[in-house]
Amino acid sequence: MRRFLEKSLRVYLIYLTAFGCIVFLFCSNYETVIKPSIYKHDEKLVSSLLCIAENPVIEPVKINFQDEKTVPPPGWLKDFGGQFENRPGVYEGSQLMYGWKRVDNGRPVDITGNGRARNEPEDVLLSTFVHMQANDINTLFYGIFKGKKIDSYWELKLLNGVYKVTVAVGDGEVGRATEKDCINVEGVKTIYNFTPMGRVRSPGRFKTSTVTVTVSDGALTIDAIGGTNTKICYVEVDPVSISPYVYLSAGSQNLLVDKNNKDSNTINVNIHNSLNTNIKYKVSASYDKESNGVGWLNKLKNVKEGDSVITFDYSAARAMPTGTYTASVHVSANGYSNAVINLALRVVDHKRPYVISSTPINGSSATYNNITIAANNLFIPVAKGVKGGVNNSTITNETVKLLKISNGESIEVAGNVQGTGGGDAISFAPAKSLEPNTIYKFVITSGVKSYAGTSFMPFETAFSTASAPVDSANLLNASFTKISIPGTQNKKYTSLTFGPDGKFYALKMDGSIERFDVDHTSGMLTNMTLINTLIAKYGEITAIGLTFDPSSTSSNLVAWVSFSSSGLTAAPVFDGNITRLSGNALKDEQLMVTRLPRSTRDHMVNSMAFGPDGALYISVGSNSSAGEYDKGWQRDETLLAGAILRLDLKKLRDVKLPLNVQTTANQGLINQASDLALKLPDGTYNPYCLTAPLTIFASGIRNAYDMVWHTNGQLYVPANGSGGGGNSPASVKGTRRPDGTYYTGAEIPSTRSVPVQHDWLFRVNPNKPVGFFGHPNPLRGEYVINRGSVDNPNYQSNTKPDINYRGAAYDFGFNKSPNGVIEYRSNNFNGALKGKLLVCRFSGGGDIMVLEPGSMLKQNNKGTSTDDRIYDITHTATGASNYGLEGMNGFANPLDLVEDTITGNLYISEFNWNENPNSISQITLLKANKKDIEQSKPTVYASGKR
């Protein structure tokens, strides 16, 4: 037990308040008995449900620490700072209990108000937390703290045993107050002196750790001793092995005795143990204060070894005053965790009306919607000459109430109260659905009377509502286990793929390639071979794309690599290249295309993908923020920038290599470009020539790191929108456009300080002419950014998108930086991911997002017609917020990914862009969690992508 609980817990702690008296009976298993109070207007109530006695179901418990309003993820309970007390529901066979206590004296403490909900990250489990050490925050330096400045710790009542505990700390927001997170679980140091690092929502701002501990005192304790301003996000508690325990059950736990009824009253309590062995039990009972020392449970039957039944007679309660009483039956055995069952007794007098029973039953759990709340079993004395039943005129919102019990306080619930024509029931209908996972109390006061004018005996019943059902339609169930690949740490991998030889290839940003053998059983990568062909010829470069030629075989490797000059600042304008590697260990190199455009920074020649037509599709980033020169990017657009280009390998054979594709900035020459000449009069490349190997396939795609050809025949392209502050160009009539037309549209003015633009998933239909996807380029006669005034308020309000604007298949929102993308091809998880797109969200989510096209197969008659929207995205799930997806979030800037189509395992390049000291760049294996790995081998594409 913690140092702040060194005093014996087998004592009575009595807390007196201005509104009532609560008696906490602390036993070794922290069982609590609370005497329910009769409702009085404006009175503060503290209520306890019965300890539901049943055979314990041993399962994990998951608690999210948060503010009061946030809805926790499916399957998670919430803690917003409430004191250690009973909670709705049953855990391990008895009343669920958890909450906060003071470090200085071990007493329960309410720190409601210390919970927080940040806007970022998207994962609710990380964007919310509770301050454990708010007393460390100096208001003189950091301003007023909205909460309670108390040093506190958290406990959860458990059966004794061994538990695996996972806990997370951190804060997605960058604050001023010092934060050094420390977490100790059962005295075991779990997280020590963690300081969140990085920008808002950065993975380096969070720390998760797992520890295995032994609970021997009936409670799991989590404290922050050693830390400063520790913020706890969530805890998962998984049972490993449970110590032997005793458990109890009874036919009823709600007892009723009539003072004037001479019949005997008995109850049977069944005793069991988890080992189902013959052991000796010790039985005792304790009573609430209102019993005044009267032991109204008389044991009639001795306890035997093994399973047994104790019969109690509570007829003696007839001598007690009318009212409500509670007792606890304690059963213990050497070497076993104790058990407690709570009994609620009502002593009534048949001279007055009273409630015999109600719905829901006291201590039960009910659905939170369409619930029936009624006292529907009444006793009303017969009065000669007077109408029988309840006088419905006395049933009002003042005499009958439903109260929500939240953190010891009662809140009236709006609703309608009513009787029946026969005067035989009292009901309450909530005005709206009750809240899930909440305790309620149904109260009938003495203001309710019979037609004879006799007041009802006060009655109350407490029940809890069940958790909200999980909407399975919105959950995507796929589970992966994260495993770091040894030897890949602190390296910058830009592209991952599988070769036709079955080996794993990882391109590093400096141009070197690491080749690994793959163990398909464990998923591990071994026997790394370093291929330095490009570095040996060009020195250090910035290499992005790696893909294998469809004609490549295991004995005749052919790979294509895209690269630019080294560095991400002040880069030359035309230094993008495409090269071809071949031969044993890819030692032979031939430069195929040179002088592709790039920006001064990190927009350059990106990834490549071979299409179903055998052509190589190349993504080239924009030169500017929003289409025109700006102070940040300091470069004008070029003719081939901000586009998906198509390289026809057949036409490439007819030109001298490498193909120089540097283009002109002379608009007049571009407008008059001949369809027959590969070069313009000034000697620059003409992409509009009919024999040009390299042409514009999709225009206006600002910066797409990756792309994938889907089985449905569409090209999907995640693209990064402008970060804001750029300039958009003014229109010029008569400018040639990529589709062969000339600009004749509306006059578009140049705008300054264009706001942040959305990140998009574009879909390119190869059966349609060249389309425009939103990033302006004046050299191509495309001037309107994205959707016009919808995305750029600097335009006139009626500014529409370009006539060739194709729109997006999906809107990622702002600042998500979607990068690597694949189509998942394995049948794992009952095909839950098959045919769906998996996208790396580099910065906004730090996760893998799943997107489902409306059609995952190629449809007839969906070519050039407008109904090809069937291929747009219809369902999505993020690894950060869809809690059916396990292991798909918490990455340090995931850049690229690839699937092992034999096993369905994924490999992720974590780039750790800003070198956050709390994170690391590496290759991470996501090992598919499944019982049987599908042995049938699907079609394997040489590049691992399409």
N, C-alpha and C positions, 0 to 999 in steps of 0.2 A: 504494500500500500504506500501511496505517496507520502512524503514527509508531512504534508498538510492534513493527512488523515491518520496520524499516528495514534490518536486517541481511539478508544474502543468505539465501534459503531453499534454495539449492542446496548444502546441507551435510547431513552426517549428525548427527542428534541421538540420542545413545544414552542411554536411561534404564535404569539398573540397579535392580532390586528384589531383595528377599530371596528371591524365588521364581523368577526367570527373567530373561532378557534380551530386550528388544524393540528391533529396529532400525527406525527410521523413515527411509525413503528419501524425502526431500522433493524433488520436481521441480516444475516450474512449474505443474503441475496438481495438486499436493498428493497424488500417488499414494503410498499407504502399503503397505509390505510387512512383514508380521509373521510370524515363524516360530512356527507352532503348537507348544505344549508337550505332552509326553506327560503324561497325568493321573497325579497322585500324590495319595493321600488327604490332604485338608486343604490341598492346594496351590492357590494363587491362579492362575487362568488368565486370560490375555488372548488373545483369538482374533480372527482375521480371516478372513472369507470371501475367496474368490478375487475378483479384479476381473473381473466377467463382461464379456467383450468382445462387443459387438454394435453394430449401427447405432443411434446415439442416437435415442430418441424424445423430441422437444422438447415438453414440456408443463409446466403450472404445478406448483409444489410448495407445499404448505400445512402449516405447522408450528404446533401449539398448545403453548404453554409452560404447564406444569402440574405438579402433584404426580405421584408415580409411580403411584398407584392409579387415578386418574380415567381413564375410557374416553374417548378423544377422539371428536369427532363423526365421522360417516362421511366418508371421503375425506381425513381429516386425520391427519398423523403427530404423534407426541407427543415433546416434549423436556422432561425433568424435571431437567435440570441435568447430564447426562452430559458428559464431556470430548469434545473434537473427535476423532472416530474413525469407523470403519466402522459403518454401520447396516444393518439388514436391507433388502434390496431393491436395485434398480438405478435409477439416475437419470441421464438423458442419456448412456446407453450404458456407464456404468461403476459401480463400487461407490458406493452412496450414502454420503456422509460429511458429518456436521455435528456441531456441539457447541460447547463452551465453552473459552475460553483466558484466561489471565491477562493483565491490562492491563500489568503491570510487566515481563513478560519474553516474552510471546507464546506461552508453552508451554501445551499442553492442561491443563485443570484440571477436576476433578470437583466440581461444586457441588450434587450431589444433596442434597436437604434444603432447598434454597432455593425449591422449587416450592410453591405454595399452591393450595388449592381452597376458595373461599368458598361459603357457602350461597346467596348472591345475587350477581348476578342469575341468572335461569334459563338464560341463554345460557352454555354451558360455555366458549365462546371468551373470554368476558369475566370469568367467575367464577373463572378460573384464571390464574396468572401465575408468573413466576420473578423473584426478586430479582436484578438485575444489579449493584447497588451496596450489598450488605448491610453492607459495611464502614462505611457512613455512619450505621448505626443505633447510637446510643449506649446501651449496655446499662445504664449507670448511671442514665439517665433513663427508659428504656423497657423495662427488664427483659431477661432472657436471650433472645437470638435463637436460635431452633431451626434451625440451618443452618450455613452456612460464610460467614464475613464476609470475602469476597474481592471485589475489584473486577474484573469479568470482562466479556468481550465474546463475541459469538457469530459463528460462520462456517459457511457452507454451500459445499461444493465445487460449482463450476459450470463449464460451458464459457464461454469469454470471449464477451461480447456485451452487448446492451442489455436491461435488465430493468425491468419495472414492479413496484415493491415496495410493498405495503400493510402497515403495521405498526400495532398497537394497544397502548396502555399504559393503566394505571390500576388501581384497586382498588375493588371494590364495597363493601368494608367501611370504615367510618370509623375510622382509626387515629390514634395520637398522634404517631408519628414524622413528622418533616418529609418531604414527598415533592414533588419537582419533577422530573417526568419529562422527560428529553431523549433523543432518538434520532437518531443519525447513521447513514445508510446509505451505505457507500462514501465517507465523508467529507462527504456532502451532508446538511445540517441538515434533518431531517424533522419532528421534534416538538421544540419548545423551551420549557422551563420551564412545562410543563403541571402545574397543581395540581388534583387531584380535588376537586370541590365538590359539596355536596348530601348528602342523607340516603342511607342504605344503598340500594344498587342503582339510585340515580339515574343517568340517562344522563350527567349532568354530571360523573360520576366517571370517565369514560373519554374517550379521545381517539384517533381513527383518522386516519391520514394516508397519502397515496400519493405516491411520488416515482419518477421514472425515472432510473436510474443506469447507468453503464457499468462492467462488470467486465472487467479486463484482466490479472488475475493468477491466474485460475482459482478465485477464492473470493469470495463475497459476504460483506462484513464489516458487522456491526451493532454499534455501540458506544453507550455512554451518556455520553460525555464532555460535561461541562457540566451534568450533572444531579445530583440528590441523591436517593438511595434510589429509583432508577428501577425500575419494575416493568413488564416486557414481557408482554403477553397472547398475541399471536399474530403471525405474519408470513405473507403470501402473496407468492410470487415468480412472476411471469408473464413468460415470455420475449417480448420484442418483436422483436429481431433477433439472430441468433447469428453471431458471427464465423466465418470458415472454420475447419474443424477436420479432423483426421485421426482415423480410427477403424480398429479392428483386429478380426479375428475368427479363430478357430482351430477345427479339427475337434475338438480336445480340449484341456483345460487341466490335466488330471490325468495325469501321466506315470508309467510304471512300467518299471524296468529290472532285469533279473536279473543279478547279478554273474557268473554262470556261463554265461550265454547269449551266444554270439558273434555273433548276428545284429545288423545295424545297426538303430539306433533313430532315427527322424526324426519331425519335426512340421512342418506347414505353417502359417504365419501369413499371413493375407491383409491387405493394406493398401489402404485406400480413403480418399478425401477427399470432403468434403461438396459441393464444387463439381464433382466428377467431371471434373477437368482433369488434364493431364499436368504433374506437378511432381516435383521431386527430393526424395527422402526421406533422412534420416540415421537410421541404426539403431544402437542400442547396447543392451547388456544389463548388468544389475547383479544381484548375488547376495547371499544372506543370509550372515550371519557363519559359519554352520555349514559353508558351502562352502569355507572356508579359502582363499579366493582362487582356487579352481579354476573356470575358465570352462568349464563343462560343456556349453554351447551353442555349437556350431561352425556358422557360417553357410556353407551350401553353394551358395547361389544369390544372385547380386547383385541389388540392387534396381533396377528399371527406373522410368522415368517413368510416371505414371498409376497405375491399379490394378496391383498387383503381388502376387507371392507370394514370401515368404521361406521357404526350407527350412532348418531347423536339425537338426543331428545331435547327439544327446545320448548317444551310445554311450560317450563318455569317462567318463560317470558310473559305469560299471562298476568303475572303479578306486577309487571313493570308498567309505568305510565304509557299511554299511547304515544307513538312517535316512531322514528326510524333509527335503527341501531346497526352497527357493523361489528363483525368479529372476524378474526383471522385464525385459521387452523394451520399450525406449523407442523411439518413432518420432517424428521431428520434421520440420517443413518450414517454410521461411521464410514468415511471414505467416499461419501456421496454428496453432491450438491443438494441443499435443502429445497423443499417445496412449500408453497403457501397457497391456500385457497381462501378467498374472501367471501363472506356470506353477508347478505343484506337482509335485515329483518324489519318488518313493519308490524307494530302492535296496534290493532284497531279495536274499535268498540262498535258493536252492531246497532247501538242506539243512534249512531250517526252515519250518514252516507260516506262511502269510501270507494276508492278504485281498487279493484281486485288485481287487474293486470292491464297492460297497455301494449301497443305496437308503435315502435320497436320495443323489444324486451329490454329491461334495464341491463346495461353492460354489453349489449350486442352491437354488431356492426351492420349497417344497412347501406343500400344504394343511395347515392346523393341526389338522384333525380327520380321523379315519379314515386316519391316515398309516401307511405301512409303513416300519419302521426295521429294516434287516437287512443284515448282511454275507452276501450270498447268492451270492458267487462266490469260492470259497476254493481255495487250493493247499495240499495236504497231502502231504508226501513219503511214498512207499510204504515201509513197514518190513516185511520178510519175517516172516511168522508172526504178525503183529499186526493186529488189526482196523483197518480204515481209517476215516478221518473224525475229527471232533472228539469228544473225550471230554466228553460232556454234563455229567458230574458236576463239571467245572471251570468250567462256565458258571454263574456266580453273580452276585449284585448287587455283589460285591466286585471281580470281574474284568471285568464288562461294565457300563458306565454310560452314562446319558444326562445331559448337563449343560446347564442353561440359562445362557447367558452374558449377564450384565446388568452394564453399566458396568464391564467388566473383571473381574468376579468370577464364579465358577462356582457354580451351585446344583444339587445333585443332584435329578433328577426321579424321583418314585416310579413304579415300574412292575414288570413281570415280564420276566425274561430267560429264554430257552429255546433249546434246539437242536432238531434234527430227528432222526427215527428213523434217517435215513441218515447223520447226522453231517456234513451238507453245508451248513449255514447256522447263523448266530448272529443271533438277533433280540431286539428290545426292544419291549415293548408298554406304552405309558404308561398309568398307572392312570386318567387322565382326559385329555380333549382338551388338546393343547398350546395355548399362548397364541399369538394371532396376532401377526404383525409382530415376531418374536423370533428371536434367533440361538440355535441349539442345537449341541452337539457330541456325537457318538456315539463312545465310546471302548472299545476292546478292549485289555486289557493282556496282558502276558506270562504272566499267571496262567492264561490259557486254554491248554490243551494238547491234543495229539493223543493217541490211545490208546497211541502209542509213548512217551509221556511227554515229548515235545519241545514246548517253549514256543512259542506264536505270536509272531511279530514284532509289537511294539506297533503299533496302528493307531488312527487317529482321522479322522473326517470331520466337517466343519462344514456346516450348512445353515441357511437361514432359513425361517420360516413366512410365508405370505402374509397380507395384511391380511384381517380378517374381512369376509365378503361383506355388502354393504349390503342390509338388509331393505327391498326396494322397497315392500312393502306398508305400511310405516310412513313412507315418504317421500311428500311431496306436492310435485310439481315445478311451480313457478310462479316466474317470475323478473321482477322489476321493477327499474327504475333510479330512484333517488331524485334529484329535481331540485327545488331551492328555487324557489318562484314569486317573482320580483322584485316588490318593492313591498308585500309582505305581512308583512315582518319587524316584530317588536315590536308586533304587534296581537293582540288576544284574540278569536279567532273561536270561536263556540259552535255554529254550525250551518252545514253546507254542503249545497247542493242545486242541481239543474238545473231551470230553468223551462221551461214549454211553448214559449217562444220560442227554446229552444236555448242560452240564455245561462247562465252560472254565477253563482249567488247565494251570498254569504257573509255571514251575520249576525254582527255583532260584539257583545260583551257589553254595550256601552253603548247598544245599540238601533239603531245605524246599519247599513245594508246596503250592501255593495259588489257591484256587478254587473260581470261581465267578459264579453268575447267569448272564444270558445274556438277555438284552432287545433287541430283534431283530429289533424293530422299530427304536430306537435311536442308537443302537450299543453299548451302554454303559454297563460296567461291574459293578455289584453291589454285596452286601452281601458277602464280601470276608470271606472265611474260611481258616485258616492256618492249613496245615497238616505237622506235624513235625516228622513223623515216622522215617525217616532216621537219623535225627539229634539226636533223643532220643537214638538210638542204637549206632551210629558211631561217634557222635560228628560232628563238622563242617567238611565238605568234599568239593570236587569239583565235582559237578554233572552236566552232559551235556545233556544226552538224556532222553526223556520221551515219551513213546508210549503205547497205550492201545492194549491189546490182542484182536484179531478178535473174540474170543469166549466171550469176556466181554459183559455184558448187563447192563442196567440201575440199575438192582437190584443185580447184581453180578459183581462188578467192579474188573478188573484185569489190572494192569499197570506194565510196565517194565521200570527200570531206570538204566542208566549207570553212574558210578561214580568212582573217584579215590581219593587219599588222598588230603587233603587241601593244597593249595599253588601252585604256578607256577614256583618255583625255586628249584633246587637240589632235585627233587622228586625221590622216589625209582623206581627201574626199573620194578618190577612186582607188581603193586598195583591197576590194573584196575579191576573193578567188574561190574557184571550185577545182579540186584536184582529184585524180583517180589513182588509187593504190591497188596493186595487184601482186601476184606471185606468193611464194612461200613467205609467211610472216609479214605479208604486205610490204615487202622491201622495195618494190618497183613503184616509182611515182611518175605521173605525167600531169602537168598542169593543163586543164581543159578550158577553163574560162577565167579571164582576168579583167581587172579594172571595173568591177562592180562597185556601186556607190555605197557609202556608209556615212554615218553622222560623225560629229566630233566626239561623241561619247559612246554609249553602249547599244545604239541601233546600228546593226550591220547585217552582213549576210548570215542569216540564222539557219534553222534546220532545213532539211530536204526530205522529200518522200517520193518514191516512185509510184506513178499512177497506174491504173488498170490498162492504160494505153501504152505503157512502156516508157513514157517520157518522165523526166526528172523535174519535179516541182520544187521551186526554191523560194523561200521567204526572205525578202529584203526589207529591212526596217526603214522608216522615214528619216529624213534629215532634219526635220524641225518638229516643234511641238504641235502646231496646228495648221501647217501648210505654207507659212511664210516665215522669212527670217525673223528671229527673235533673239533677245539678249542671252537667253539661257543656252540655246543650241548653236547659235551663231553660224547657221549655214542655210542656204537656199535649198529648196527641193531640186532633185535631179530627175531626169525622165524615167528612170527605172526604180526610183526609191519608193518605199511605202506600197509594196505590191507583192503578189505571188507571181513569180515568173515561171514560164514553162520552157524547159530545155529539150528540144527534139534531138535525140541521139542520132537518128538517121541523117538529119540535115547537118549535124555536127561533123559527120564524116567527110563532108564535102568542102570544109573550110580549113584554113591553116590554123594549127593549134600553137599556143592557146588562143582562143577566140577573145579578142579585145572588144569589150562592150562599153567602153567609155562613151558617154553621150554628150551632146551639145546643149548649151543653154540658149542657143539662138532660136527664138520662137519662130521666126520666119522660115528657117530651114526645116524645122519640125513640121510646120504647117504644110510645106510644099514637098515633104518627103515622098520619094517615088516608091511605088510598090515593087519595083524591080531592082533597085540598087541597094546593096547591103550596107553601103556607106553613104553618108551625106557629103555634100560638096566640101565641107571642112574636114573630112576624113574620119568623122566620128561614126559610131554604130547607129544603124537604122533598124529599130525593132519592128517597124511597120512593113518591112520588105517581106514579100511572099516566101522568100527562101531563107529568111532569118531563123537560125537555130533557136535563139533565145527571144521569146516574146512575152507580152504582158497577158497573163491569164486572168487575174483578178486585181482590179485597181482600187487604191484607197484603203488598203489594209495597213494601218499605221505601223504596228510593230508586233508581228506574230512570231513568237519564238519557235513554235512547232505547229504541226498540222497532221491530220490523219485521213487517209482514204477509207471510208467505211464500207462494209459489205453492201449497204444499200446504194452504193455508187456515188455518194456525195462526198465532197471534200469539206471537212470540218476544221475551222481555223480559230483557235482562241487568240484574241488580240488585246493588247494593252492600249487603253485610251490615254489621251493627253493628261498630264498632271496639272494643267492649268497655267495661265500666265502667258500663253503663246499668242500668236497673231494669225488671223486667217486672211487669205488673199482676196483682192477685188477681181471681178470677172472681166474678161476681155472677149468681145464678140469675135467669132470666126476662128477661135483656137481649135486645133485638131484634137480629137478625143480618141481614146484607145479603141473604140468600136468603129472607127472610120468616119464618124460624123464630125461636124464642126459646131462649136458652141453658139446657140441662138437663143438661149434662155434669158431669164430675167436678169436685170442688172443687180449684181451682188456687191455691196461695199466691203472694203477691207475692215476688219474689226481688230481691236486690241484687247489684251488681257482676257482672252477666251477662258471661261471657267473650266474646272476639272470635267473631263468627259468620262463616260462610262467605259468599262471594259466589256468586250462583246465576244460572243461565239458566233463567228460567221459561217455560213454554209454556202459553198460554191457548187452550183449545178453545172457539170461539164457540158450539158446539152443546150445551155443558153449562151448567148453572145457575152462578150466581156462586160461585166457589171462593175458598178462603183459601190464601195463599201464604207464611205464616209470621211476618209482623210483627204483634205484638199491637196491638189497639186496643180499649180497654174500652168505648168508646161504640158499638162494633159487636159487642160480645159475643164477641170473639176474644181469648183470653188466653194460650195456649201458644205460646211462641216456637219457630218452625221445627219440628223433629222431637221436641220434648220433652226428656227427660233426655239424649238422645243429644247434643244441642247445648248444653244448659244443665245442668251437673252440680249446680246449686243446687236443682233439682227433686228430688223423690223418684225413686229409680232406675227405678220402673215408670211414670213419667209419659209418656203417649203423646201424639202430635200431635193437634191438633184434628180432629174427625170430618170436617170439610170440607177438610182440608189436602190439596192437590193434589201436593205434592212438586215436584221440579225436573227439568228436562230435562237439565241438566248442572251439575256442581259445579266452579266455578272454583277453589275452595280459599280461602285467606285472603289478604286485602289485595291483590287484583288490580285492583280498581276497574274492572270492565268497563263501558264506556260506549257510544260510538257503535256502531251495528250496521246492516248492510245484507245483502241477498241478492245474491250476485254473479251476473250474468245473461249475461255474454259467454261465447263459446265458446273463448276463448284457452286456450293450453296444453293443447290437445286436450280441452277441457272439464273440466280438472282441478278448477277452482273453481266451475264453473257449478252453481247451485242451493245452494251452501254458504253458510253464514253467515260473515261477516267481522266480528270484534268488536275494538274498540280496548281494549287493556288499559292503562289510564291510568297506573297506578303500579307494579303488580307485575311487569309484563313490559316496558312501554314498547314494545309491539309490536302487530301485528295477528294475532289468533288465528282459525284456520279451524275451523268446526264443521259436521259433516255430519249432517243429520237422517236417521233410519232410512228414511224415505220422503220424497222431495222432490216427490212428486206427491200430489194429493188422492186418497185411497182411499175406495172405497165401504164402507159399513157401519162406518165408523170415527168415528161421531159421538158419541153419548152412551154408547156401550159402553165397557167398561174396556180394550179392546184398542187404544185410541188411543195407547198407549205406542210404537207404531211410529213416531211422529213425534219421539220423543226423540232425543237426540244419540247416535250410535253410533261416530263416528270424529272425532278432533280432531288438530290440528297447530298448534303455536305458531310464530310468526315468530322467536321467540328461540331455539328449540331444534330445530326441524325444518329441517335444512340443505338440504332441497330447495326451501324457500321463500327466495328471495333478495330483499333490499330491503324486507323486511317487519318489521324490528326496528330498535332504536336510536333511537326517537323520544323527544322531550322531552314527555312526558305527552300522548299522542295522545288527543284528546277526541271528535272526530267524523270521519266519512269518507263519501265518496260516490263512486259509479262513473259514469264516462262510458260508457254502455252501447253507444255506437257503436264505441269503441276498446278498451274494457276497462281503460282507465287509471283509477287511483284518485287521489283528492285527500284529504289528511289534514290536519286541524287540529292542529298541535303547540302545546299551550297553555303549556308551561313554567310550571307552576303557581307554583313558588317563586322565579321569576326567577333561576334558576341562571345565573351568569355564563358558564359553559361551554356553555350551550345558548341557544336562541332560540325565541321563539314565532313561528309563521309557517304558511303553507299550503305543504305539500310535495306535489309531484306524484310518484306512483309510475307511471312510464311502463312499460307492458307490453312486455317484450322478446319479440318474435316476428318472424318473417320476413314474414308476410303478415297485415295487419289485415283481419279479416273485414268484408266490405263489406255483407253482409246486415244490415239494421238490425232488432234485436229490438224488442219492445214497449217504448216509452219511457213511464214513468209521470211525471206532471207534477212530482212532488216529487223524483224520483231515488231515492225510497225507497217502500216500501209498509208 
